[in-house]
Amino acid sequence: MRPILISGHERSLTQVKYNKDGDIIFSVSKDHVICAWFSANGERLGTYHGHQGALWSVDVDPTTTLLASGGADDTMRLWDVKTGKLLKTWEFHSSIKRVEFNEDGTRLLGVTEKRQGAVSSIVVYDITVDVDAKQPDEHSLRIVCQESKATVAGFSYLSKFIISGHEDGTVTQWSMKDGLEELGATVHENEPITDLQWSQDRTYFITSSKDKTAKLITAHDLEVLKTYPTDTPLNSACMTPKKDYVILGGGQAAADVTRTSARQGKFEARFFHKIFEEEIGRVRGHFGPLNYVAVHPHGTGYCSGGEDGYIRVHHFDKPYFDFTYEVEREQAAKI
Protein backbone atom coordinates (compact mmCIF):
# COMPACT_ATOMS: atom_id res chain seq x y z
CA MET A 1 0.00 0.00 0.00
CA ARG A 2 2.23 2.78 -1.28
CA PRO A 3 1.04 6.20 -0.14
CA ILE A 4 0.80 9.41 -2.11
CA LEU A 5 2.94 11.91 -0.25
CA ILE A 6 1.64 15.48 -0.46
CA SER A 7 3.84 18.40 0.49
CA GLY A 8 1.93 21.64 0.06
CA HIS A 9 1.83 23.23 3.50
CA GLU A 10 4.68 25.09 5.15
CA ARG A 11 3.71 24.15 8.71
CA SER A 12 2.06 21.37 10.70
CA LEU A 13 -1.22 19.91 9.46
CA THR A 14 -4.19 20.36 11.80
CA GLN A 15 -7.03 18.69 9.89
CA VAL A 16 -7.75 16.83 6.63
CA LYS A 17 -11.25 16.15 5.28
CA TYR A 18 -12.72 14.23 2.34
CA ASN A 19 -15.80 15.57 0.60
CA LYS A 20 -18.83 13.26 0.47
CA ASP A 21 -17.87 11.80 -2.93
CA GLY A 22 -14.32 11.18 -1.76
CA ASP A 23 -12.66 12.70 -4.82
CA ILE A 24 -11.35 15.82 -3.06
CA ILE A 25 -9.35 16.24 0.15
CA PHE A 26 -9.35 19.58 1.97
CA SER A 27 -6.50 20.34 4.35
CA VAL A 28 -5.62 23.09 6.82
CA SER A 29 -2.46 23.79 8.77
CA LYS A 30 -0.80 26.49 10.81
CA ASP A 31 0.30 28.32 7.65
CA HIS A 32 -3.01 30.25 7.12
CA VAL A 33 -3.90 28.53 3.81
CA ILE A 34 -6.66 26.03 2.97
CA CYS A 35 -5.72 23.56 0.23
CA ALA A 36 -7.83 21.28 -1.96
CA TRP A 37 -6.36 18.11 -3.51
CA PHE A 38 -7.53 15.38 -5.84
CA SER A 39 -7.57 12.26 -3.68
CA ALA A 40 -6.81 9.95 -6.61
CA ASN A 41 -3.35 11.35 -7.38
CA GLY A 42 -2.60 14.09 -4.83
CA GLU A 43 -2.65 16.87 -7.42
CA ARG A 44 -3.50 20.29 -5.99
CA LEU A 45 -6.89 21.57 -7.11
CA GLY A 46 -6.69 25.00 -5.52
CA THR A 47 -6.13 27.15 -2.43
CA TYR A 48 -8.28 29.47 -0.33
CA HIS A 49 -6.64 32.63 1.04
CA GLY A 50 -7.97 35.08 3.61
CA HIS A 51 -7.29 33.84 7.13
CA GLN A 52 -4.67 35.78 9.10
CA GLY A 53 -3.69 33.11 11.60
CA ALA A 54 -3.18 29.41 12.05
CA LEU A 55 -6.08 27.26 10.87
CA TRP A 56 -7.55 24.64 13.18
CA SER A 57 -10.51 23.15 11.35
CA VAL A 58 -12.20 22.69 7.97
CA ASP A 59 -15.37 21.02 6.70
CA VAL A 60 -17.28 20.78 3.42
CA ASP A 61 -21.03 20.48 2.93
CA PRO A 62 -22.50 17.26 1.41
CA THR A 63 -22.88 18.80 -2.06
CA THR A 64 -19.30 20.16 -2.15
CA THR A 65 -20.74 23.64 -2.67
CA LEU A 66 -19.69 25.37 0.55
CA LEU A 67 -16.50 25.11 2.57
CA ALA A 68 -16.19 26.20 6.21
CA SER A 69 -13.01 26.98 8.11
CA GLY A 70 -12.02 28.22 11.54
CA GLY A 71 -8.76 29.50 12.91
CA ALA A 72 -6.66 31.46 15.36
CA ASP A 73 -7.59 34.81 13.79
CA ASP A 74 -10.88 34.54 15.74
CA THR A 75 -12.98 34.03 12.62
CA MET A 76 -15.10 31.32 11.06
CA ARG A 77 -15.39 31.65 7.29
CA LEU A 78 -17.58 30.29 4.51
CA TRP A 79 -16.21 29.76 0.99
CA ASP A 80 -17.42 28.90 -2.48
CA VAL A 81 -15.68 25.57 -3.15
CA LYS A 82 -15.63 26.00 -6.93
CA THR A 83 -14.29 29.55 -7.23
CA GLY A 84 -12.52 30.03 -3.88
CA LYS A 85 -14.57 33.17 -3.22
CA LEU A 86 -15.01 34.17 0.43
CA LEU A 87 -18.77 34.29 1.05
CA LYS A 88 -19.06 35.09 4.75
CA THR A 89 -16.91 35.88 7.79
CA TRP A 90 -18.12 35.53 11.36
CA GLU A 91 -15.94 37.23 13.98
CA PHE A 92 -15.52 36.07 17.58
CA HIS A 93 -13.47 36.92 20.68
CA SER A 94 -11.36 33.74 20.55
CA SER A 95 -10.09 31.05 18.20
CA ILE A 96 -12.40 28.63 16.37
CA LYS A 97 -11.18 25.12 17.21
CA ARG A 98 -13.72 23.04 15.25
CA VAL A 99 -16.24 23.60 12.45
CA GLU A 100 -18.78 21.06 11.17
CA PHE A 101 -21.82 20.94 8.88
CA ASN A 102 -24.82 18.81 9.76
CA GLU A 103 -25.73 15.89 7.50
CA ASP A 104 -27.71 17.95 4.95
CA GLY A 105 -25.49 21.04 5.06
CA THR A 106 -28.20 23.40 6.35
CA ARG A 107 -26.50 24.07 9.68
CA LEU A 108 -22.94 24.91 10.63
CA LEU A 109 -21.41 24.89 14.09
CA GLY A 110 -18.25 26.37 15.45
CA VAL A 111 -16.45 25.68 18.73
CA THR A 112 -14.87 28.76 20.28
CA GLU A 113 -11.79 28.61 22.49
CA LYS A 114 -11.83 29.63 26.14
CA ARG A 115 -9.64 32.65 26.67
CA GLN A 116 -9.32 35.47 29.19
CA GLY A 117 -12.47 37.48 28.71
CA ALA A 118 -14.09 34.87 26.44
CA VAL A 119 -15.94 31.70 27.42
CA SER A 120 -15.87 28.39 25.58
CA SER A 121 -19.01 28.05 23.48
CA ILE A 122 -20.66 26.22 20.61
CA VAL A 123 -22.41 28.43 18.06
CA VAL A 124 -24.81 27.24 15.35
CA TYR A 125 -25.77 29.07 12.16
CA ASP A 126 -28.58 28.23 9.74
CA ILE A 127 -26.97 27.96 6.30
CA THR A 128 -28.44 28.28 2.81
CA VAL A 129 -26.62 25.92 0.44
CA ASP A 130 -26.30 28.47 -2.33
CA VAL A 131 -23.24 30.57 -3.12
CA ASP A 132 -25.45 33.54 -4.10
CA ALA A 133 -27.56 33.46 -0.94
CA LYS A 134 -27.12 35.90 1.93
CA GLN A 135 -25.93 33.99 4.98
CA PRO A 136 -27.09 35.03 8.47
CA ASP A 137 -25.12 37.43 10.63
CA GLU A 138 -26.49 36.08 13.90
CA HIS A 139 -26.31 32.56 15.27
CA SER A 140 -29.50 30.54 15.75
CA LEU A 141 -28.16 28.78 18.84
CA ARG A 142 -25.36 29.38 21.32
CA ILE A 143 -24.27 26.92 23.99
CA VAL A 144 -21.96 28.15 26.74
CA CYS A 145 -19.70 25.43 28.19
CA GLN A 146 -19.26 26.55 31.78
CA GLU A 147 -17.73 23.54 33.54
CA SER A 148 -15.08 22.50 31.03
CA LYS A 149 -14.18 24.01 27.70
CA ALA A 150 -15.32 22.20 24.56
CA THR A 151 -12.56 20.93 22.28
CA VAL A 152 -14.70 19.21 19.60
CA ALA A 153 -18.38 19.04 18.66
CA GLY A 154 -20.70 17.77 15.95
CA PHE A 155 -24.30 17.09 14.92
CA SER A 156 -25.90 13.69 15.59
CA TYR A 157 -28.39 11.87 13.34
CA LEU A 158 -31.15 14.13 11.92
CA SER A 159 -29.48 17.02 13.79
CA LYS A 160 -31.33 15.86 16.89
CA PHE A 161 -28.44 16.56 19.26
CA ILE A 162 -25.14 18.34 19.39
CA ILE A 163 -22.46 16.15 20.93
CA SER A 164 -19.39 17.86 22.38
CA GLY A 165 -16.12 16.58 23.80
CA HIS A 166 -14.35 18.52 26.54
CA GLU A 167 -10.97 19.23 28.06
CA ASP A 168 -11.76 17.21 31.20
CA GLY A 169 -12.58 14.04 29.23
CA THR A 170 -16.36 14.38 29.38
CA VAL A 171 -18.85 14.05 26.53
CA THR A 172 -22.06 16.09 26.58
CA GLN A 173 -25.31 15.75 24.65
CA TRP A 174 -27.13 19.06 24.00
CA SER A 175 -30.66 19.61 22.76
CA MET A 176 -30.82 21.25 19.33
CA LYS A 177 -34.09 22.95 20.29
CA ASP A 178 -32.93 25.03 23.22
CA GLY A 179 -29.25 24.23 23.75
CA LEU A 180 -29.85 22.72 27.16
CA GLU A 181 -27.76 19.82 28.40
CA GLU A 182 -29.53 16.49 28.03
CA LEU A 183 -26.82 14.06 29.14
CA GLY A 184 -23.23 14.10 30.27
CA ALA A 185 -20.69 11.31 30.76
CA THR A 186 -17.02 11.03 31.66
CA VAL A 187 -15.42 8.77 29.08
CA HIS A 188 -11.75 9.81 29.23
CA GLU A 189 -10.62 10.32 32.83
CA ASN A 190 -9.30 13.89 33.31
CA GLU A 191 -7.63 14.00 29.89
CA PRO A 192 -8.75 16.18 26.96
CA ILE A 193 -10.74 14.73 24.08
CA THR A 194 -8.84 15.49 20.89
CA ASP A 195 -11.21 14.29 18.16
CA LEU A 196 -14.80 13.20 17.52
CA GLN A 197 -15.80 11.55 14.23
CA TRP A 198 -19.14 10.02 13.24
CA SER A 199 -20.37 6.74 11.84
CA GLN A 200 -22.03 7.11 8.45
CA ASP A 201 -25.53 7.25 9.96
CA ARG A 202 -24.40 9.51 12.86
CA THR A 203 -25.98 7.25 15.48
CA TYR A 204 -22.62 6.64 17.16
CA PHE A 205 -19.19 8.21 17.14
CA ILE A 206 -15.57 7.62 18.07
CA THR A 207 -13.46 9.84 20.31
CA SER A 208 -9.70 10.01 20.84
CA SER A 209 -7.89 11.38 23.86
CA LYS A 210 -4.56 12.20 25.41
CA ASP A 211 -5.27 9.35 27.85
CA LYS A 212 -4.04 6.98 25.08
CA THR A 213 -7.45 5.48 24.32
CA ALA A 214 -10.19 5.82 21.72
CA LYS A 215 -13.82 5.00 22.50
CA LEU A 216 -16.91 4.11 20.52
CA ILE A 217 -19.97 5.87 21.98
CA THR A 218 -23.69 5.98 21.15
CA ALA A 219 -25.23 9.36 20.35
CA HIS A 220 -28.59 8.53 21.96
CA ASP A 221 -27.45 7.75 25.51
CA LEU A 222 -23.64 8.24 25.48
CA GLU A 223 -23.00 4.58 26.26
CA VAL A 224 -19.39 3.50 25.73
CA LEU A 225 -19.56 0.48 23.43
CA LYS A 226 -15.89 -0.23 22.78
CA THR A 227 -12.48 0.92 24.02
CA TYR A 228 -9.23 0.83 22.02
CA PRO A 229 -6.15 1.17 24.27
CA THR A 230 -2.75 2.23 22.94
CA ASP A 231 0.62 3.21 24.39
CA THR A 232 0.72 6.76 23.04
CA PRO A 233 -1.40 9.93 23.27
CA LEU A 234 -4.01 10.02 20.49
CA ASN A 235 -4.92 13.04 18.38
CA SER A 236 -7.50 11.53 16.04
CA ALA A 237 -9.70 8.49 15.36
CA CYS A 238 -12.05 7.42 12.57
CA MET A 239 -14.10 4.40 11.48
CA THR A 240 -13.84 2.65 8.14
CA PRO A 241 -16.97 1.82 6.13
CA LYS A 242 -17.29 -1.66 4.51
CA LYS A 243 -14.81 -3.18 6.98
CA ASP A 244 -15.18 -3.25 10.77
CA TYR A 245 -11.99 -1.34 11.55
CA VAL A 246 -11.05 1.88 13.27
CA ILE A 247 -7.94 3.94 12.53
CA LEU A 248 -6.16 5.83 15.30
CA GLY A 249 -3.47 8.48 14.95
CA GLY A 250 -1.23 10.25 17.42
CA GLY A 251 2.27 9.99 18.80
CA GLN A 252 4.62 11.47 21.31
CA ALA A 253 4.11 15.18 21.95
CA ALA A 254 5.58 17.47 19.32
CA ALA A 255 7.80 19.18 21.90
CA ASP A 256 9.67 15.92 22.43
CA VAL A 257 9.98 14.90 18.79
CA THR A 258 13.50 16.28 18.37
CA ARG A 259 14.75 13.96 21.11
CA THR A 260 13.44 10.71 19.71
CA SER A 261 13.24 8.65 16.54
CA ALA A 262 10.08 8.11 14.49
CA ARG A 263 9.86 4.54 15.75
CA GLN A 264 10.21 5.55 19.40
CA GLY A 265 7.76 8.42 18.93
CA LYS A 266 5.12 5.93 17.69
CA PHE A 267 4.14 8.07 14.71
CA GLU A 268 1.90 5.42 13.19
CA ALA A 269 -1.65 4.95 12.01
CA ARG A 270 -3.01 2.08 14.11
CA PHE A 271 -5.73 -0.23 12.87
CA PHE A 272 -8.05 -1.90 15.39
CA HIS A 273 -10.92 -4.29 14.84
CA LYS A 274 -14.03 -2.30 15.72
CA ILE A 275 -15.86 -5.22 17.35
CA PHE A 276 -13.08 -7.25 18.98
CA GLU A 277 -11.08 -4.19 20.14
CA GLU A 278 -7.81 -5.80 19.05
CA GLU A 279 -4.99 -4.11 17.16
CA ILE A 280 -4.46 -5.70 13.75
CA GLY A 281 -1.83 -3.53 12.11
CA ARG A 282 0.12 -0.29 11.85
CA VAL A 283 1.17 1.98 9.01
CA ARG A 284 4.35 4.03 9.47
CA GLY A 285 5.64 6.95 7.46
CA HIS A 286 5.19 10.26 9.26
CA PHE A 287 8.18 11.87 11.01
CA GLY A 288 6.04 13.46 13.70
CA PRO A 289 2.73 12.92 15.45
CA LEU A 290 -0.34 12.25 13.32
CA ASN A 291 -2.60 15.20 14.04
CA TYR A 292 -5.60 13.93 12.07
CA VAL A 293 -6.78 10.83 10.23
CA ALA A 294 -9.74 10.75 7.84
CA VAL A 295 -11.22 7.79 5.98
CA HIS A 296 -12.53 7.81 2.41
CA PRO A 297 -16.37 7.86 2.55
CA HIS A 298 -16.50 4.74 0.35
CA GLY A 299 -13.95 2.92 2.50
CA THR A 300 -11.37 2.65 -0.27
CA GLY A 301 -8.56 4.40 1.60
CA TYR A 302 -7.60 6.98 4.19
CA CYS A 303 -5.38 10.00 4.60
CA SER A 304 -3.43 11.46 7.50
CA GLY A 305 -2.04 14.89 8.28
CA GLY A 306 1.07 15.13 10.42
CA GLU A 307 3.11 17.48 12.53
CA ASP A 308 5.82 17.01 9.87
CA GLY A 309 3.74 19.08 7.40
CA TYR A 310 2.92 16.18 5.09
CA ILE A 311 -0.34 14.59 4.00
CA ARG A 312 -0.14 10.87 3.30
CA VAL A 313 -2.94 9.44 1.14
CA HIS A 314 -3.35 5.67 1.20
CA HIS A 315 -5.48 3.66 -1.23
CA PHE A 316 -6.26 0.20 0.12
CA ASP A 317 -5.00 -2.72 -1.95
CA LYS A 318 -7.02 -5.85 -2.79
CA PRO A 319 -5.62 -7.87 0.19
CA TYR A 320 -7.19 -5.33 2.55
CA PHE A 321 -10.67 -6.15 1.22
CA ASP A 322 -9.96 -9.90 0.99
CA PHE A 323 -8.71 -10.16 4.57
CA THR A 324 -11.33 -11.54 6.96
CA TYR A 325 -10.23 -10.95 10.51
CA GLU A 326 -13.02 -13.01 12.06
CA VAL A 327 -11.89 -16.14 10.18
CA GLU A 328 -8.24 -15.57 11.08
CA ARG A 329 -9.19 -15.09 14.71
CA GLU A 330 -11.21 -18.31 14.84
CA GLN A 331 -8.39 -20.29 13.23
CA ALA A 332 -5.87 -18.87 15.72
CA ALA A 333 -8.17 -19.82 18.61
CA LYS A 334 -8.37 -23.43 17.40
CA ILE A 335 -4.58 -23.69 17.27
N, C-alpha and C positions, 0 to 999 in steps of 0.2 A: 504494500500500500504506500506508494511513493507520493509524498505530499507536494502540493503547489506552494512554493514559498513566496509570499508577497511582502515586498519592502517598499512601502509608500508613505509611511509616517516617520516623522523625525524623533518622536518620543514614545513612551510606553503606551500600549493599547489599553483602553479601558472597557470597551464593549464592541462586540461584533454581532450582527443580526442578519439572518436571511429574510427576504421577502416571502410572501405566502407561496409563490410559485417555485421558490428555491433557485431561481436563475441569477439573482443579484444578492451580493453581500454588502451591507453597509457597515462601516467601521468608524470609530471615534477614538481619539487618543488625547494626550495632554498637549498636542501641538496646534490646537484651535481649529483644525480642519476636519470636515466630514468627507469620507471617501466612499465611492460606490464602485464595486468590482463585479465582473462576470464570474460567477462561481465555477463555471465549466473550465476556464483556463487561467483565471487570475488577472485578466486584462482589466485595466482601470477604465471605468465607464465615465466617471466625472468626479468633481469635487464641489463642495458647498462651503462658501466663505462668508463670514460675518461675525462669528463669535470672537470675543476678545480675551478669552481665558481658556484654561484647560477644559476639555469636554469629558463629561462623565457618562452620558447615556444617549442612546439613539433608538428609535423605533419607527416602523413603517406601517401604514394602514393596510388592510387586507387587499385592496385593489392596486397597491403600489402607486397611488396618486399623491399622497401626502407623506411627508417625512417630518418627524419630531425630534428635537434634540434639546439637551439641557447641559449646562456647564457652570464653571466657576465664575463666569462674568455675571452671575445672578439673573440669568435670563433663560426662558424656555422659548424655543423658536419653532415655527412651522414653515415647511418648504414645499415647493412644487418639485416633485421627484424628477419629472421630465426635463424641465428647463433650469432647475437650480435656483429659481427665483425665491427670495424670502417673502413669505406671505403674511406672517404675523410674528410679533415679538411680545412676550409677556415678561414684565420686569418684577423682580422680587427683592427681598432684603438679604437673601443668602443664596448659596449655591443650589442648583438643581441636581440631585444625586441619581434620580431615576425618572424616566418617562415611559409611558406605555399606553397604547390604544386598547380599547375594548375589542371584542371579537368581530364587531361589524364596522369598526372605525368611526363611530359616531360620538365617542367620548375619548378624552385624553386626560390622563392624570400626570401630575408631577409631584415628586417628593422633595421638599425643601430641607436644607441643612439647618441644624440648630447652631446658632451663633449668638454672641453677645448682642442682646437687643432684638433677636429674632428667634422665634420658637420653631421647632420641627413641626411640619404640617404636610398634609396631603391635599392637593387642590385638584379639582375636576372641572374640565371645560366641555361644553357641548359643541361638537365639531360638525361642520357641514363638509361632506366629502366632495368638494368642488373647488378647484383652484381660483375660480372667479368670485366665489362667495365671500361675504364679509364675515369674518370669524369674531366671536364675542370678546369683549374687553374684560368682562367680569366672569369669575368662576361661578359655576352652578352649585358647587359643594366645596366646603373646606373643613377638613378634619385636623384638629390640633392634637398632637401627640404629647401629652403632658408628662407621663411617667418616664418614658424612655424614647429617645429620638428614633424615628423610622429611618431605616437604611434602604429598604426596597418595598415595593408595593405593586399590586396588579389587580385586574378585574377577574372575578370568577365567572362561571358559566352564566349566560344570559345577563351579565352585568348585575347579578343579584347582590353580590357582596364585593367589597374591596378587602383584600387580604394584605396585611403589611407585616414585614419582618423588622425587628428592632435591635438596637445596640445591646440590650441586655439578654438577648437570646429568646425573646418571646415572639409569638405570632398572634396577631389580632385580626378578628373578623369584624368589619364595620358594615352597617346598613347603608345601602345606596340611597335610601329614601331620605334619611335625616342625618346620616353621618354619625349615628350613635354606636357605641361599642356593643356588639352582640355577644362575642365570645373572646376569650383570651387564653393562651396556653404557653407555658414555658417548654420549649422543645430543645433548645441549646443552652445549657446551664451557664449563665453569666458570661457568655461570649457572643460577640456580634454576629448577626446573620448577614452574609455577604452576597447572597443571590437567592432569587426566587423565580423559578420557571415552571410553566404550566404543561399539563398533559394536553393532548389535542382537543379534548372536549371540555377542558378547564374545570373538571370536577375534582381534580386533585393536583398537587404541585410538589415540587422538590425544592428543598432549601439546602444551602451550604453554609458552613460556619467556620470561624477560627478555632472552634473546639475540635477540629479534625474529623468531623462527621458530616454526612449529608442525610436528610430524612425525607421520606415520602409521607405526605400529609393530605387528608381529605379537606376539601373546601367547606363542606357542609357543617362538620362538627369539630374540625381541627384534630382529628384522631391521627396519631403517628402510626402509619402502617408498616414502614420498613426503616431500618437504620443501616447506613453504610459507613463503617469505621475505617479510618486511614491513619497514617503516621505523620501527617503533615497538615498544616493549616489549609483550608479550602477556600477558594475565591469564587467558584462557580460550579454549577451542576445542571445537567439537562437529561432528558429522557429520549430514547430513540424510538421512533415509530417502527412498525413491522417486527422488530425484534425486542425481546424483553430485557433491554440493557439500560443502564444509566452511565453517563460519562461525567467524571469529576475532574476538576482542574484546580491547581493551587501550587504550593511549593513554599520553601523557606522564605521568610520575609525579605523584601527587596534590599533592606539595609544591610543584610548579612550576605548578600549574593557574592560580593567581591572576595569573601573569605572562604568560599567553598566551591566545589566543582558542581557541574550540572547534575551528575549522578547523586552526589551527597545532598544537593538542594531539593531533589525529588521533583524536578520540573517535568512532570509527565501527565498525560491524560490517562486516567484510570477508568477501566471498564469494569462494572459490576453487573451481576445478574440481578434484575429488578425484583424478582420473586424470592430467590434463594439467598440474597444479600451477600454473595460470595464474589470476590475479585476474580476476574477471568483473564485480564490482560492489561498491558500498559503500552502507551505509545510515547516514545521520547522524541526530542528534537529541539525544543525551546532551550535557550540559555539563561532563562530567568523564570520567575513564577508565571503560571498561566493565570491571567486576570479574568478571562471569560472563555467559556466554551458554548457553542451553539450547534444544534443538529439540523441537518437539512430536513425540511418539512415532509419530504417523501421518504426519509430514512435512508437515503443513498450515500450519505457522508456526513462529515461534520467539519467545523473550523474552530480554530482557537486563536486568541489574541494574547500576546505575552508582554511581560515587562521588558523584553529585549527589543520591542518595536516591530516584531514580525507577526504576520498572519500566516498560519499554516492551514491550508485547505486539503482535507483528506477525502478521497472518493473510495468507498468500500469496494474491495474486490469480491469476486464470486465466492471464494471460500468463506467470507464473512456471512453471506446469506445461506450457504450450504451447512454451516456449522450448527449443530443442534446440541445445545448445552445440556438439556434434560437427559438426552440419550447417553451422552458422555458421562454424566454424573451417575446415572443408574449402573452403567458398566463398571465404573470405578468402585461403586459400593459393593458390587458382586465380588470383585477381586479382593 
